[in-house]
Amino acid sequence: VQLQESGPGLVKPSQTLSLTCTVSGGSITTYPYYWSWIRQPPGKGLEWMGSIAYSGSTYYNPTLKSRTSISRDTSKNQFSLQLSSVTPEETAVYYCARRGRGDVSNSAARLPDDYWGQGTQVTVSA
């Protein structure tokens, strides 16, 4: 399985960050996998942002829930992240990942059964 993040590398404050993860080698609708977005600001730890399950159900970090939306396009085998009203403090490397099962889908750690993309740098700046 391979995952590849894509999207703008620069977003202005207060705007919406939009990223897409393209998956190859496996379907995003396959049980029991969950598909997550995780980010890492410079000098800080990993933060789980949200996940979309094989079924299409979505789950969000409570601290980001009001500003986050995760969706999918099964015809393209892609899932996407939208984060509204971004601030410069949200400059980070954004990763997409496949989690092996639902009960660990909200983990911020790299787990043994995970597959991760290489990450994409997003800078929030005017």
Helices and strands as residue ranges (DSSP letters): E 2-6, E 10-11, E 17-24, E 34-40, E 47-53, E 58-60, G 65-67, E 68-73, E 78-83, G 88-90, E 92-99, G 102-104, E 115-116, E 120-124
